[in-house]
C-alpha cells in the first residue's frame, strides 16, 4: 500500500516536471523553435486546429522558421493565426510556405521572459508540493486504518520528502538552464 502510494506520487511528480518543461519550451528565446507555436490554433474549415497538426517546421537559421502547410488551402488561415498570436513576429507568405523571422530580443523583453519562466517554475513546484501533500495524507490514512505500522509509514514519509526535494531541485535546474538561455545574447 505504501509503495503504491509512493509510486503514484513519483509518477505524478514526473508529469508535473514534464508540464513545467513544456511550458518553458513555449517561452521564446533568441532562437527559432517550433515549440513556440505549440499553443497557436488555426481556424481550419471551421474547426480550431493546433498549428503543429497542419504544417511541418524547419529552422534554416537561428531566428528564421519555415512553416510548410500540408494543405496549401490553409496557408491564409495559418498566416492570419500567426499575425494574431503574441509571438511578435511578422509572417511572410510566398504562396507555398510561410517564413517567420523572429525579431531580436531586447534586454527588457528578456527580463520579462525570465519573470515568466520563474512563474512557470513556481507553478511546477506548487504542483509537486500538492502531490506530496496528497500522498502524505494517504500514508497517514494507511497508518490510521491500521494497514501499516508507524515505522513503515514514517519510512514512507521520509522517502516522500526525499522525492519531493529531488523533484523541486530538478525544476530549479531546468529553470537555471532556461534562464541562462534567455539571457544569452
N, C-alpha and C positions, 0 to 999 in steps of 0.2 A: 504494500500500500504506500509506504513512504517512498520507495524507489520510483513508483509510477508517478507520484506527485512531483518528485524532483525531475523526472524525465519530461513530464509535460511542461514544467516551468522552463527547463532548458530549451525545449523546442520553441515555446512562445517567445522567450527572450531572443533566440536566434532570429525569429521572424521580425521582432521589433528592431533588431540591428539591421536586417536586410531592408526594412522600410525606411530607416534613417539613411542608409546608404543610397537608396533610390531617390530620396528627397534631396540629398547632396548632389546627385547627378543632374538634377533638373535646374540647379543653380549655375548660371553661366560663368565660365572663367574666360581667360583670354583666348582660348582655343575653341574652334567649332566642334560640336559634339552632338550626335543625333539624339542623345538623351534630353537635350534642351527642348525638343519638340514632342516629348512624351505626353504632355498634357494638352496638346492642341487637338481640337476636334474640328473636322471639316463637314460641312453640310453636303453629304454625298447622296444624291437622289432622295432628298427629304429626310434622311436619317443622319444624326450626328455620328460620325465615324472617326476613330483615332487616326491621325495622320500617318502613323507608322504602319497601319494596315493598308494604306492607299499608295505608298510610294517607297522607293529604295533611296538610301542616302549614301553619298560619297563625300569624303573630305580631301579634296586635292591640295589644299593649302591650309595653313594654321587657322585662318579666320574665314575661310570660304567653305560653304557646304552646297553640294549639288543635290537637288531633290528630283528624282525621276518618277513620275506617277506611272502606275501600272495601267491606268485608263486615262488616255490623253483628254477625254471629255471632262475629267475632274480638275484639269490644270487651273482653270479660272477660280474654282471654289477653293482650291488649296492656296492659291496666291492671296485671295481675299482673307482666308483664315489666318495666314501668316501676317498680313498687314494689320489685322485686328488684334493680334496677340501682343503680349507685353515683352516680347523678346528685344525689341528696339532695333530691328533690322529692316531694311527695305528690300524686299524680294524683287528680282528681275526675271521676267518670264520671256523666254525666247521662242515659245511655241512647242518645244519638246521637253525642256527641263526648266526648273526654277533655280536660279543662282541666288544664294543668300550670303551676303558679305556682312559679317558682324563688325560693328564699329569698335574701335579701340576703347578699352575701359578706362575711365578717368579714375584718379585715386579716390575721389569721393564715392564713386559708384562701387569701387572695390570694397571700401569700408562698409557700405550699405549691404553688400553681399555677404561680408563676413558676419555682420549682425544677424542677417537672415539665416545663415548656416548655423550660427550659435543657437538660434531659436529652435531650429530643426533638431540639433543635438540635445537640447534640453527636453524637447518633447520625447525623444527616444529614451532618455534617462528616466523620465517620469513614467513612461510605459513599462520599462524594465522594473522600476520600483513597485508599480501597481501589480505586476505579475508576481513579484516577491511577496507582496502583502497577501495576495490571494492564496499563494502556496503556503505561506506561514499559517494562515487561518485554517487551511485544510489539514496541515500537520497537527495543529493544536486540537482540531476536532477529532483526529485519529486517536490522539492521546486521551482526550476526554471520553470518547466512546469505549476506551479500553482495548482497542485493536492493536496497540503497540505500547511498549513500556516507555517510561520517561527518558531513559538513556538513549533509546533508539531515536526518539523524536528530537532530543537535544542534538544528537549527531546529525540528523537530517536538517535541522535548523542551521547548524554550523556550516554544513555543505551548501545550503541555500544562500547563506550570507557570502560565502566564498565565490559562488557562481555569480551572484549579483555584482560583487565587487569587480570580478573579471570582465563582465559584460559592460559595466559602466566605463572601465578603463579602455575597453575596445572602442566604445563610442568616442571617448576622448582622443584616442589615437587617430581615428577616422577624421575627427574634427580638426586636429592639428595638421593632418596631411592636406585636407581641403583648404584650410586657412592659408597654408603656405603656397598652395597652388593659386589661390585667388590673389594673394599679394605679390606674386611673382610678376615682374614687369618684363 
